[in-house]
């Protein structure tokens, strides 16, 4: 993102994700495409800063230091490793959230 707009082309976004994971991630091309669709703006470009923010805050709460009484919920054992079949549109947001958490976990291994 040479212009620091927070947006990149779909091919650049997908290439960056695949380069970050290398061969370590067990994530299909179809899953990568769904991630790109999730962060696609009206102009067709991908809002990668939103993706980065979601990855950064997958297991924490932003500005938690100013919320000392806040409870942080962690996913259950195995929750992020469960692979499900295609879901209805109603459940797509939950599926995407789990996928993004899985990506974050696998990248940091």
Secondary structure, 3 states (H helix, E strand, C coil): CCCCCCEECHHHHHHHHHHHHCCCCCCCHHHHHHHHHHCECCCCCEEHHHHHHHHHCCCCCCCHHHCCCCCCCCCCCCCCCCCCCCCCHHHHHHHHHHHHHHHHHHHCC
